[in-house]
Amino acid sequence: MERKTVKTEFEVTTTNAGKIFAKVGDIITISNRDAEHYNILKVNDTKIFSRWMRKAWVNAKCN
């Protein structure tokens, strides 16, 4: 698992409770899904269920 700091706000997922955003300064926890994608595991302490994003896109939005 790896942690990255968000530098540009983005929507992570939508749940029954509403949308979850990663805001500037938040810490996201990620793991490798495959050669091109990360699994998004957490935004700060909020667990994320079954969400993946392209590595290049996440790297552009986070440090």
PDB file of N, CA, C, O and CB in Angstrom:
ATOM      1  N   MET A   1       0.841  -1.184   0.000  1.00  0.00           N
ATOM      2  CA  MET A   1       0.000   0.000   0.000  1.00  0.00           C
ATOM      3  C   MET A   1       0.881   1.241   0.000  1.00  0.00           C
ATOM      4  O   MET A   1       1.999   1.244   0.516  1.00  0.00           O
ATOM      5  CB  MET A   1      -0.954   0.002   1.217  1.00  0.00           C
ATOM      6  N   GLU A   2       0.352   2.263  -0.580  1.00  0.00           N
ATOM      7  CA  GLU A   2       1.074   3.523  -0.720  1.00  0.00           C
ATOM      8  C   GLU A   2       0.114   4.649  -0.365  1.00  0.00           C
ATOM      9  O   GLU A   2      -1.097   4.525  -0.547  1.00  0.00           O
ATOM     10  CB  GLU A   2       1.650   3.702  -2.171  1.00  0.00           C
ATOM     11  N   ARG A   3       0.659   5.738   0.139  1.00  0.00           N
ATOM     12  CA  ARG A   3      -0.165   6.910   0.454  1.00  0.00           C
ATOM     13  C   ARG A   3       0.276   8.081  -0.402  1.00  0.00           C
ATOM     14  O   ARG A   3       1.466   8.277  -0.651  1.00  0.00           O
ATOM     15  CB  ARG A   3      -0.072   7.272   1.960  1.00  0.00           C
ATOM     16  N   LYS A   4      -0.694   8.851  -0.844  1.00  0.00           N
ATOM     17  CA  LYS A   4      -0.413  10.044  -1.634  1.00  0.00           C
ATOM     18  C   LYS A   4      -1.228  11.203  -1.076  1.00  0.00           C
ATOM     19  O   LYS A   4      -2.319  11.007  -0.540  1.00  0.00           O
ATOM     20  CB  LYS A   4      -0.734   9.812  -3.139  1.00  0.00           C
ATOM     21  N   THR A   5      -0.690  12.408  -1.208  1.00  0.00           N
ATOM     22  CA  THR A   5      -1.381  13.617  -0.778  1.00  0.00           C
ATOM     23  C   THR A   5      -2.056  14.247  -1.985  1.00  0.00           C
ATOM     24  O   THR A   5      -1.436  14.419  -3.034  1.00  0.00           O
ATOM     25  CB  THR A   5      -0.399  14.619  -0.103  1.00  0.00           C
ATOM     26  N   VAL A   6      -3.323  14.588  -1.832  1.00  0.00           N
ATOM     27  CA  VAL A   6      -4.110  15.156  -2.927  1.00  0.00           C
ATOM     28  C   VAL A   6      -3.703  16.612  -3.144  1.00  0.00           C
ATOM     29  O   VAL A   6      -3.629  17.388  -2.191  1.00  0.00           O
ATOM     30  CB  VAL A   6      -5.635  15.051  -2.628  1.00  0.00           C
ATOM     31  N   LYS A   7      -3.437  16.985  -4.407  1.00  0.00           N
ATOM     32  CA  LYS A   7      -3.107  18.377  -4.726  1.00  0.00           C
ATOM     33  C   LYS A   7      -4.194  19.056  -5.559  1.00  0.00           C
ATOM     34  O   LYS A   7      -4.210  20.282  -5.667  1.00  0.00           O
ATOM     35  CB  LYS A   7      -1.783  18.438  -5.470  1.00  0.00           C
ATOM     36  N   THR A   8      -5.109  18.269  -6.152  1.00  0.00           N
ATOM     37  CA  THR A   8      -6.245  18.794  -6.907  1.00  0.00           C
ATOM     38  C   THR A   8      -7.475  17.978  -6.534  1.00  0.00           C
ATOM     39  O   THR A   8      -7.453  16.751  -6.640  1.00  0.00           O
ATOM     40  CB  THR A   8      -5.980  18.747  -8.454  1.00  0.00           C
ATOM     41  N   GLU A   9      -8.549  18.637  -6.099  1.00  0.00           N
ATOM     42  CA  GLU A   9      -9.763  17.933  -5.665  1.00  0.00           C
ATOM     43  C   GLU A   9     -10.361  17.100  -6.797  1.00  0.00           C
ATOM     44  O   GLU A   9     -10.392  17.533  -7.949  1.00  0.00           O
ATOM     45  CB  GLU A   9     -10.805  18.935  -5.151  1.00  0.00           C
ATOM     46  N   PHE A  10     -10.836  15.895  -6.456  1.00  0.00           N
ATOM     47  CA  PHE A  10     -11.517  15.055  -7.438  1.00  0.00           C
ATOM     48  C   PHE A  10     -12.530  14.152  -6.754  1.00  0.00           C
ATOM     49  O   PHE A  10     -12.419  13.856  -5.565  1.00  0.00           O
ATOM     50  CB  PHE A  10     -10.504  14.215  -8.228  1.00  0.00           C
ATOM     51  N   GLU A  11     -13.529  13.717  -7.535  1.00  0.00           N
ATOM     52  CA  GLU A  11     -14.545  12.797  -7.024  1.00  0.00           C
ATOM     53  C   GLU A  11     -13.987  11.380  -7.062  1.00  0.00           C
ATOM     54  O   GLU A  11     -13.497  10.922  -8.095  1.00  0.00           O
ATOM     55  CB  GLU A  11     -15.865  12.896  -7.851  1.00  0.00           C
ATOM     56  N   VAL A  12     -14.065  10.691  -5.929  1.00  0.00           N
ATOM     57  CA  VAL A  12     -13.549   9.327  -5.847  1.00  0.00           C
ATOM     58  C   VAL A  12     -14.630   8.334  -6.225  1.00  0.00           C
ATOM     59  O   VAL A  12     -14.402   7.450  -7.052  1.00  0.00           O
ATOM     60  CB  VAL A  12     -13.020   9.026  -4.437  1.00  0.00           C
ATOM     61  N   THR A  13     -15.813   8.471  -5.626  1.00  0.00           N
ATOM     62  CA  THR A  13     -16.896   7.519  -5.882  1.00  0.00           C
ATOM     63  C   THR A  13     -18.226   8.107  -5.432  1.00  0.00           C
ATOM     64  O   THR A  13     -18.263   9.140  -4.763  1.00  0.00           O
ATOM     65  CB  THR A  13     -16.630   6.179  -5.162  1.00  0.00           C
ATOM     66  N   THR A  14     -19.307   7.450  -5.799  1.00  0.00           N
ATOM     67  CA  THR A  14     -20.643   7.808  -5.341  1.00  0.00           C
ATOM     68  C   THR A  14     -21.210   6.619  -4.576  1.00  0.00           C
ATOM     69  O   THR A  14     -21.151   5.483  -5.047  1.00  0.00           O
ATOM     70  CB  THR A  14     -21.573   8.210  -6.537  1.00  0.00           C
ATOM     71  N   THR A  15     -21.762   6.887  -3.391  1.00  0.00           N
ATOM     72  CA  THR A  15     -22.365   5.843  -2.567  1.00  0.00           C
ATOM     73  C   THR A  15     -23.825   6.188  -2.327  1.00  0.00           C
ATOM     74  O   THR A  15     -24.309   7.222  -2.788  1.00  0.00           O
ATOM     75  CB  THR A  15     -21.606   5.679  -1.219  1.00  0.00           C
ATOM     76  N   ASN A  16     -24.522   5.323  -1.606  1.00  0.00           N
ATOM     77  CA  ASN A  16     -25.906   5.622  -1.232  1.00  0.00           C
ATOM     78  C   ASN A  16     -25.984   6.882  -0.374  1.00  0.00           C
ATOM     79  O   ASN A  16     -26.983   7.601  -0.407  1.00  0.00           O
ATOM     80  CB  ASN A  16     -26.524   4.436  -0.480  1.00  0.00           C
ATOM     81  N   ALA A  17     -24.935   7.145   0.387  1.00  0.00           N
ATOM     82  CA  ALA A  17     -24.898   8.313   1.263  1.00  0.00           C
ATOM     83  C   ALA A  17     -24.482   9.582   0.518  1.00  0.00           C
ATOM     84  O   ALA A  17     -24.539  10.671   1.090  1.00  0.00           O
ATOM     85  CB  ALA A  17     -23.946   8.061   2.421  1.00  0.00           C
ATOM     86  N   GLY A  18     -24.069   9.467  -0.732  1.00  0.00           N
ATOM     87  CA  GLY A  18     -23.661  10.627  -1.516  1.00  0.00           C
ATOM     88  C   GLY A  18     -22.276  10.451  -2.113  1.00  0.00           C
ATOM     89  O   GLY A  18     -21.688   9.372  -2.049  1.00  0.00           O
ATOM     90  N   LYS A  19     -21.768  11.525  -2.694  1.00  0.00           N
ATOM     91  CA  LYS A  19     -20.465  11.481  -3.360  1.00  0.00           C
ATOM     92  C   LYS A  19     -19.340  11.631  -2.341  1.00  0.00           C
ATOM     93  O   LYS A  19     -19.476  12.339  -1.343  1.00  0.00           O
ATOM     94  CB  LYS A  19     -20.366  12.583  -4.432  1.00  0.00           C
ATOM     95  N   ILE A  20     -18.235  10.958  -2.609  1.00  0.00           N
ATOM     96  CA  ILE A  20     -17.041  11.075  -1.780  1.00  0.00           C
ATOM     97  C   ILE A  20     -15.968  11.749  -2.620  1.00  0.00           C
ATOM     98  O   ILE A  20     -15.614  11.279  -3.701  1.00  0.00           O
ATOM     99  CB  ILE A  20     -16.560   9.673  -1.252  1.00  0.00           C
ATOM    100  N   PHE A  21     -15.456  12.862  -2.102  1.00  0.00           N
ATOM    101  CA  PHE A  21     -14.424  13.625  -2.787  1.00  0.00           C
ATOM    102  C   PHE A  21     -13.107  13.518  -2.037  1.00  0.00           C
ATOM    103  O   PHE A  21     -13.096  13.426  -0.809  1.00  0.00           O
ATOM    104  CB  PHE A  21     -14.841  15.093  -2.932  1.00  0.00           C
ATOM    105  N   ALA A  22     -12.011  13.530  -2.757  1.00  0.00           N
ATOM    106  CA  ALA A  22     -10.681  13.697  -2.186  1.00  0.00           C
ATOM    107  C   ALA A  22     -10.356  15.177  -2.355  1.00  0.00           C
ATOM    108  O   ALA A  22     -10.259  15.677  -3.475  1.00  0.00           O
ATOM    109  CB  ALA A  22      -9.591  12.753  -2.886  1.00  0.00           C
ATOM    110  N   LYS A  23     -10.190  15.868  -1.240  1.00  0.00           N
ATOM    111  CA  LYS A  23      -9.949  17.308  -1.272  1.00  0.00           C
ATOM    112  C   LYS A  23      -8.467  17.600  -1.087  1.00  0.00           C
ATOM    113  O   LYS A  23      -7.709  16.747  -0.625  1.00  0.00           O
ATOM    114  CB  LYS A  23     -10.774  18.022  -0.188  1.00  0.00           C
ATOM    115  N   VAL A  24      -8.064  18.799  -1.446  1.00  0.00           N
ATOM    116  CA  VAL A  24      -6.661  19.206  -1.354  1.00  0.00           C
ATOM    117  C   VAL A  24      -6.165  18.990   0.075  1.00  0.00           C
ATOM    118  O   VAL A  24      -6.791  19.440   1.034  1.00  0.00           O
ATOM    119  CB  VAL A  24      -6.484  20.695  -1.780  1.00  0.00           C
ATOM    120  N   GLY A  25      -5.043  18.302   0.203  1.00  0.00           N
ATOM    121  CA  GLY A  25      -4.454  18.026   1.511  1.00  0.00           C
ATOM    122  C   GLY A  25      -4.855  16.693   2.106  1.00  0.00           C
ATOM    123  O   GLY A  25      -4.226  16.240   3.063  1.00  0.00           O
ATOM    124  N   ASP A  26      -5.894  16.043   1.564  1.00  0.00           N
ATOM    125  CA  ASP A  26      -6.303  14.723   2.045  1.00  0.00           C
ATOM    126  C   ASP A  26      -5.229  13.695   1.702  1.00  0.00           C
ATOM    127  O   ASP A  26      -4.432  13.889   0.785  1.00  0.00           O
ATOM    128  CB  ASP A  26      -7.668  14.311   1.433  1.00  0.00           C
ATOM    129  N   ILE A  27      -5.225  12.605   2.452  1.00  0.00           N
ATOM    130  CA  ILE A  27      -4.315  11.490   2.197  1.00  0.00           C
ATOM    131  C   ILE A  27      -5.135  10.334   1.641  1.00  0.00           C
ATOM    132  O   ILE A  27      -6.099   9.894   2.268  1.00  0.00           O
ATOM    133  CB  ILE A  27      -3.545  11.064   3.500  1.00  0.00           C
ATOM    134  N   ILE A  28      -4.750   9.837   0.453  1.00  0.00           N
ATOM    135  CA  ILE A  28      -5.420   8.650  -0.090  1.00  0.00           C
ATOM    136  C   ILE A  28      -4.476   7.458   0.031  1.00  0.00           C
ATOM    137  O   ILE A  28      -3.264   7.587  -0.138  1.00  0.00           O
ATOM    138  CB  ILE A  28      -5.851   8.872  -1.582  1.00  0.00           C
ATOM    139  N   THR A  29      -5.046   6.312   0.323  1.00  0.00           N
ATOM    140  CA  THR A  29      -4.291   5.063   0.405  1.00  0.00           C
ATOM    141  C   THR A  29      -4.627   4.246  -0.830  1.00  0.00           C
ATOM    142  O   THR A  29      -5.798   4.015  -1.131  1.00  0.00           O
ATOM    143  CB  THR A  29      -4.617   4.268   1.724  1.00  0.00           C
ATOM    144  N   ILE A  30      -3.592   3.806  -1.546  1.00  0.00           N
ATOM    145  CA  ILE A  30      -3.784   3.093  -2.806  1.00  0.00           C
ATOM    146  C   ILE A  30      -2.956   1.812  -2.825  1.00  0.00           C
ATOM    147  O   ILE A  30      -2.009   1.655  -2.055  1.00  0.00           O
ATOM    148  CB  ILE A  30      -3.409   3.991  -3.999  1.00  0.00           C
ATOM    149  N   SER A  31      -3.328   0.907  -3.715  1.00  0.00           N
ATOM    150  CA  SER A  31      -2.516  -0.288  -3.981  1.00  0.00           C
ATOM    151  C   SER A  31      -2.528  -0.524  -5.486  1.00  0.00           C
ATOM    152  O   SER A  31      -3.401  -0.021  -6.194  1.00  0.00           O
ATOM    153  CB  SER A  31      -3.059  -1.555  -3.199  1.00  0.00           C
ATOM    154  N   ASN A  32      -1.562  -1.286  -5.967  1.00  0.00           N
ATOM    155  CA  ASN A  32      -1.509  -1.599  -7.401  1.00  0.00           C
ATOM    156  C   ASN A  32      -2.599  -2.584  -7.770  1.00  0.00           C
ATOM    157  O   ASN A  32      -2.752  -3.615  -7.115  1.00  0.00           O
ATOM    158  CB  ASN A  32      -0.132  -2.166  -7.787  1.00  0.00           C
ATOM    159  N   ARG A  33      -3.358  -2.280  -8.811  1.00  0.00           N
ATOM    160  CA  ARG A  33      -4.354  -3.215  -9.340  1.00  0.00           C
ATOM    161  C   ARG A  33      -3.719  -4.033 -10.459  1.00  0.00           C
ATOM    162  O   ARG A  33      -3.783  -5.262 -10.476  1.00  0.00           O
ATOM    163  CB  ARG A  33      -5.620  -2.459  -9.855  1.00  0.00           C
ATOM    164  N   ASP A  34      -3.105  -3.308 -11.393  1.00  0.00           N
ATOM    165  CA  ASP A  34      -2.384  -3.925 -12.507  1.00  0.00           C
ATOM    166  C   ASP A  34      -1.398  -2.891 -13.031  1.00  0.00           C
ATOM    167  O   ASP A  34      -1.122  -1.905 -12.348  1.00  0.00           O
ATOM    168  CB  ASP A  34      -3.367  -4.415 -13.645  1.00  0.00           C
ATOM    169  N   ALA A  35      -0.871  -3.094 -14.209  1.00  0.00           N
ATOM    170  CA  ALA A  35       0.153  -2.197 -14.746  1.00  0.00           C
ATOM    171  C   ALA A  35      -0.350  -0.774 -14.977  1.00  0.00           C
ATOM    172  O   ALA A  35       0.445   0.166 -14.955  1.00  0.00           O
ATOM    173  CB  ALA A  35       0.682  -2.753 -16.039  1.00  0.00           C
ATOM    174  N   GLU A  36      -1.650  -0.597 -15.197  1.00  0.00           N
ATOM    175  CA  GLU A  36      -2.186   0.723 -15.536  1.00  0.00           C
ATOM    176  C   GLU A  36      -3.108   1.334 -14.492  1.00  0.00           C
ATOM    177  O   GLU A  36      -3.507   2.489 -14.643  1.00  0.00           O
ATOM    178  CB  GLU A  36      -2.915   0.633 -16.810  1.00  0.00           C
ATOM    179  N   HIS A  37      -3.462   0.599 -13.432  1.00  0.00           N
ATOM    180  CA  HIS A  37      -4.477   1.081 -12.496  1.00  0.00           C
ATOM    181  C   HIS A  37      -4.065   0.926 -11.033  1.00  0.00           C
ATOM    182  O   HIS A  37      -3.293   0.038 -10.674  1.00  0.00           O
ATOM    183  CB  HIS A  37      -5.771   0.347 -12.730  1.00  0.00           C
ATOM    184  N   TYR A  38      -4.613   1.835 -10.187  1.00  0.00           N
ATOM    185  CA  TYR A  38      -4.513   1.733  -8.735  1.00  0.00           C
ATOM    186  C   TYR A  38      -5.881   1.372  -8.178  1.00  0.00           C
ATOM    187  O   TYR A  38      -6.900   1.776  -8.739  1.00  0.00           O
ATOM    188  CB  TYR A  38      -3.988   3.060  -8.107  1.00  0.00           C
ATOM    189  N   ASN A  39      -5.920   0.615  -7.081  1.00  0.00           N
ATOM    190  CA  ASN A  39      -7.127   0.466  -6.275  1.00  0.00           C
ATOM    191  C   ASN A  39      -7.108   1.598  -5.259  1.00  0.00           C
ATOM    192  O   ASN A  39      -6.090   1.818  -4.603  1.00  0.00           O
ATOM    193  CB  ASN A  39      -7.202  -0.954  -5.571  1.00  0.00           C
ATOM    194  N   ILE A  40      -8.209   2.315  -5.118  1.00  0.00           N
ATOM    195  CA  ILE A  40      -8.326   3.358  -4.104  1.00  0.00           C
ATOM    196  C   ILE A  40      -8.925   2.695  -2.868  1.00  0.00           C
ATOM    197  O   ILE A  40     -10.067   2.238  -2.905  1.00  0.00           O
ATOM    198  CB  ILE A  40      -9.212   4.578  -4.605  1.00  0.00           C
ATOM    199  N   LEU A  41      -8.171   2.637  -1.780  1.00  0.00           N
ATOM    200  CA  LEU A  41      -8.605   1.925  -0.583  1.00  0.00           C
ATOM    201  C   LEU A  41      -9.237   2.834   0.464  1.00  0.00           C
ATOM    202  O   LEU A  41     -10.225   2.469   1.102  1.00  0.00           O
ATOM    203  CB  LEU A  41      -7.441   1.205   0.023  1.00  0.00           C
ATOM    204  N   LYS A  42      -8.652   4.038   0.637  1.00  0.00           N
ATOM    205  CA  LYS A  42      -9.146   4.961   1.663  1.00  0.00           C
ATOM    206  C   LYS A  42      -8.916   6.403   1.240  1.00  0.00           C
ATOM    207  O   LYS A  42      -7.974   6.710   0.510  1.00  0.00           O
ATOM    208  CB  LYS A  42      -8.462   4.690   3.012  1.00  0.00           C
ATOM    209  N   VAL A  43      -9.796   7.282   1.712  1.00  0.00           N
ATOM    210  CA  VAL A  43      -9.569   8.721   1.670  1.00  0.00           C
ATOM    211  C   VAL A  43      -9.566   9.146   3.126  1.00  0.00           C
ATOM    212  O   VAL A  43     -10.596   9.077   3.797  1.00  0.00           O
ATOM    213  CB  VAL A  43     -10.674   9.500   0.805  1.00  0.00           C
ATOM    214  N   ASN A  44      -8.417   9.586   3.621  1.00  0.00           N
ATOM    215  CA  ASN A  44      -8.197   9.809   5.051  1.00  0.00           C
ATOM    216  C   ASN A  44      -8.579   8.533   5.799  1.00  0.00           C
ATOM    217  O   ASN A  44      -7.916   7.512   5.617  1.00  0.00           O
ATOM    218  CB  ASN A  44      -9.026  11.038   5.573  1.00  0.00           C
ATOM    219  N   ASP A  45      -9.617   8.551   6.631  1.00  0.00           N
ATOM    220  CA  ASP A  45     -10.035   7.346   7.368  1.00  0.00           C
ATOM    221  C   ASP A  45     -11.275   6.699   6.778  1.00  0.00           C
ATOM    222  O   ASP A  45     -11.778   5.726   7.339  1.00  0.00           O
ATOM    223  CB  ASP A  45     -10.294   7.688   8.818  1.00  0.00           C
ATOM    224  N   THR A  46     -11.785   7.210   5.659  1.00  0.00           N
ATOM    225  CA  THR A  46     -12.989   6.666   5.028  1.00  0.00           C
ATOM    226  C   THR A  46     -12.603   5.540   4.074  1.00  0.00           C
ATOM    227  O   THR A  46     -11.901   5.768   3.089  1.00  0.00           O
ATOM    228  CB  THR A  46     -13.770   7.777   4.272  1.00  0.00           C
ATOM    229  N   LYS A  47     -13.062   4.330   4.367  1.00  0.00           N
ATOM    230  CA  LYS A  47     -12.770   3.191   3.494  1.00  0.00           C
ATOM    231  C   LYS A  47     -13.594   3.294   2.217  1.00  0.00           C
ATOM    232  O   LYS A  47     -14.756   3.699   2.249  1.00  0.00           O
ATOM    233  CB  LYS A  47     -13.059   1.852   4.217  1.00  0.00           C
ATOM    234  N   ILE A  48     -12.987   2.927   1.099  1.00  0.00           N
ATOM    235  CA  ILE A  48     -13.632   2.969  -0.211  1.00  0.00           C
ATOM    236  C   ILE A  48     -13.790   1.535  -0.694  1.00  0.00           C
ATOM    237  O   ILE A  48     -12.833   0.761  -0.675  1.00  0.00           O
ATOM    238  CB  ILE A  48     -12.807   3.828  -1.236  1.00  0.00           C
ATOM    239  N   PHE A  49     -14.987   1.184  -1.125  1.00  0.00           N
ATOM    240  CA  PHE A  49     -15.250  -0.177  -1.588  1.00  0.00           C
ATOM    241  C   PHE A  49     -15.141  -0.262  -3.103  1.00  0.00           C
ATOM    242  O   PHE A  49     -15.876   0.419  -3.818  1.00  0.00           O
ATOM    243  CB  PHE A  49     -16.637  -0.643  -1.132  1.00  0.00           C
ATOM    244  N   SER A  50     -14.235  -1.086  -3.593  1.00  0.00           N
ATOM    245  CA  SER A  50     -14.148  -1.469  -4.999  1.00  0.00           C
ATOM    246  C   SER A  50     -14.091  -0.287  -5.966  1.00  0.00           C
ATOM    247  O   SER A  50     -14.981  -0.117  -6.800  1.00  0.00           O
ATOM    248  CB  SER A  50     -15.314  -2.327  -5.348  1.00  0.00           C
ATOM    249  N   ARG A  51     -13.038   0.531  -5.850  1.00  0.00           N
ATOM    250  CA  ARG A  51     -12.855   1.653  -6.771  1.00  0.00           C
ATOM    251  C   ARG A  51     -11.441   1.609  -7.311  1.00  0.00           C
ATOM    252  O   ARG A  51     -10.489   1.455  -6.546  1.00  0.00           O
ATOM    253  CB  ARG A  51     -13.138   3.015  -6.072  1.00  0.00           C
ATOM    254  N   TRP A  52     -11.290   1.742  -8.623  1.00  0.00           N
ATOM    255  CA  TRP A  52      -9.970   1.804  -9.224  1.00  0.00           C
ATOM    256  C   TRP A  52      -9.919   2.959 -10.206  1.00  0.00           C
ATOM    257  O   TRP A  52     -10.938   3.361 -10.767  1.00  0.00           O
ATOM    258  CB  TRP A  52      -9.617   0.478  -9.922  1.00  0.00           C
ATOM    259  N   MET A  53      -8.704   3.496 -10.410  1.00  0.00           N
ATOM    260  CA  MET A  53      -8.482   4.619 -11.324  1.00  0.00           C
ATOM    261  C   MET A  53      -7.140   4.422 -12.022  1.00  0.00           C
ATOM    262  O   MET A  53      -6.261   3.716 -11.527  1.00  0.00           O
ATOM    263  CB  MET A  53      -8.518   5.988 -10.563  1.00  0.00           C
ATOM    264  N   ARG A  54      -7.004   5.056 -13.176  1.00  0.00           N
ATOM    265  CA  ARG A  54      -5.746   4.981 -13.929  1.00  0.00           C
ATOM    266  C   ARG A  54      -4.605   5.621 -13.131  1.00  0.00           C
ATOM    267  O   ARG A  54      -4.780   6.660 -12.494  1.00  0.00           O
ATOM    268  CB  ARG A  54      -5.894   5.679 -15.308  1.00  0.00           C
ATOM    269  N   LYS A  55      -3.449   4.986 -13.179  1.00  0.00           N
ATOM    270  CA  LYS A  55      -2.287   5.479 -12.447  1.00  0.00           C
ATOM    271  C   LYS A  55      -1.888   6.882 -12.896  1.00  0.00           C
ATOM    272  O   LYS A  55      -1.600   7.742 -12.064  1.00  0.00           O
ATOM    273  CB  LYS A  55      -1.114   4.527 -12.623  1.00  0.00           C
ATOM    274  N   ALA A  56      -1.870   7.117 -14.201  1.00  0.00           N
ATOM    275  CA  ALA A  56      -1.462   8.425 -14.716  1.00  0.00           C
ATOM    276  C   ALA A  56      -2.390   9.526 -14.211  1.00  0.00           C
ATOM    277  O   ALA A  56      -1.937  10.631 -13.913  1.00  0.00           O
ATOM    278  CB  ALA A  56      -1.445   8.415 -16.251  1.00  0.00           C
ATOM    279  N   TRP A  57      -3.683   9.230 -14.115  1.00  0.00           N
ATOM    280  CA  TRP A  57      -4.654  10.222 -13.657  1.00  0.00           C
ATOM    281  C   TRP A  57      -4.454  10.514 -12.175  1.00  0.00           C
ATOM    282  O   TRP A  57      -4.452  11.676 -11.767  1.00  0.00           O
ATOM    283  CB  TRP A  57      -6.092   9.735 -13.917  1.00  0.00           C
ATOM    284  N   VAL A  58      -4.284   9.463 -11.361  1.00  0.00           N
ATOM    285  CA  VAL A  58      -4.054   9.646  -9.922  1.00  0.00           C
ATOM    286  C   VAL A  58      -2.751  10.401  -9.695  1.00  0.00           C
ATOM    287  O   VAL A  58      -2.703  11.310  -8.866  1.00  0.00           O
ATOM    288  CB  VAL A  58      -4.019   8.280  -9.190  1.00  0.00           C
ATOM    289  N   ASN A  59      -1.705  10.044 -10.411  1.00  0.00           N
ATOM    290  CA  ASN A  59      -0.416  10.719 -10.245  1.00  0.00           C
ATOM    291  C   ASN A  59      -0.485  12.189 -10.638  1.00  0.00           C
ATOM    292  O   ASN A  59       0.255  13.004 -10.086  1.00  0.00           O
ATOM    293  CB  ASN A  59       0.651  10.019 -11.069  1.00  0.00           C
ATOM    294  N   ALA A  60      -1.350  12.544 -11.572  1.00  0.00           N
ATOM    295  CA  ALA A  60      -1.518  13.943 -11.961  1.00  0.00           C
ATOM    296  C   ALA A  60      -2.247  14.739 -10.882  1.00  0.00           C
ATOM    297  O   ALA A  60      -2.030  15.944 -10.752  1.00  0.00           O
ATOM    298  CB  ALA A  60      -2.280  14.035 -13.281  1.00  0.00           C
ATOM    299  N   LYS A  61      -3.107  14.080 -10.109  1.00  0.00           N
ATOM    300  CA  LYS A  61      -3.908  14.751  -9.085  1.00  0.00           C
ATOM    301  C   LYS A  61      -3.268  14.736  -7.703  1.00  0.00           C
ATOM    302  O   LYS A  61      -3.694  15.479  -6.819  1.00  0.00           O
ATOM    303  CB  LYS A  61      -5.258  14.114  -9.007  1.00  0.00           C
ATOM    304  N   CYS A  62      -2.241  13.892  -7.503  1.00  0.00           N
ATOM    305  CA  CYS A  62      -1.646  13.691  -6.175  1.00  0.00           C
ATOM    306  C   CYS A  62      -0.126  13.751  -6.234  1.00  0.00           C
ATOM    307  O   CYS A  62       0.489  13.594  -7.289  1.00  0.00           O
ATOM    308  CB  CYS A  62      -2.091  12.347  -5.588  1.00  0.00           C
ATOM    309  N   ASN A  63       0.458  13.985  -5.058  1.00  0.00           N
ATOM    310  CA  ASN A  63       1.924  13.947  -4.916  1.00  0.00           C
ATOM    311  C   ASN A  63       2.335  12.603  -4.384  1.00  0.00           C
ATOM    312  O   ASN A  63       3.525  12.354  -4.188  1.00  0.00           O
ATOM    313  CB  ASN A  63       2.436  15.072  -3.984  1.00  0.00           C
TER     314      ASN A  63
END
